[in-house]
Amino acid sequence: MSLDSRHHCPLWTPLHLHRKLLRIYIEAGVVLFLNQLRADFPGEKLRILDVGCGYQPYRNFFNAADVEYLGADIPWADVQPDVVIDEETGRIQSENGAYHGLVHFQTLEHVPQAMELLRQCHALLIPGGRMFCTVPFAFEYHPVPGDYRRWTTEGLRLELEMAGFQVVKTENVEGDLPSLLTIIEIYLASVWGYVLTKPLFLVMNLFGWMLRNTKKTTLPLTVGAFAQVRKRSPLE
């Protein structure tokens, strides 16, 4: 389920670093993603489906004259998606081969049958189409309504290949220090609450911003992982 854009995380809150850095990463990734699709399908209007779109917090990243953005989700409360996902079967109610690109951000961990969803995504893409996704690795349990799994980049690559995709790229989303600070802050907030911890989290998050790009190559610690994949054309 994509994050609710109406739920902001100020600098003194435990999820500030995670949500801000993830949003920056996704925005930059979408620019590259769309440009690659434009190169693959010159002159075509790109149909993009955001699977598990929630309140569509990333919709504005797809605002372009040559892009048609559609959100897919299970209808609930005030979430009324463009494309319905059946709550009982998990089926996306759309024709196969209908989209140039698919995206899903922090969604797959909430799907009981994740491999089935990935195979659906593969079927929904036209040949040569691409998918861009992010998933959690080191993160708290957050059921919406369930929370079933986490991924390393190796595990994500394996499952995407099993679903039929050609994996273009996988990498960690956030640096080691911001990821570690996020995990510590989530724990401290659960013990001490959100009021007394504000000054501490403010300092920790400022520190995290200064060293946000630190990554260890031998033992990476990251809150999440990213992948870009494509559906092979019949002649490949």
Secondary structure, 3 states (H helix, E strand, C coil): CCCCCCCCCCCCCCCHHHHHHHHHHHHHHHHHHHHHHHHHCCCCCEEEEEECCCCCCCHHHHCCCCEEEEEEECCECCECCCEEECCCCCCECCCCCCEEEEEEECCHHHCCCHHHHHHHHHHHEEEEEEEEEEEECCCCCCCCCCCCCCCCHHHHHHHHHHCCCEEEEEEECCCHHHHHHHHHHHHHHHHHCCCCCHHHHHHHHHHHHHCCCCCCCCCCCCCEEEEEEECCCCCC
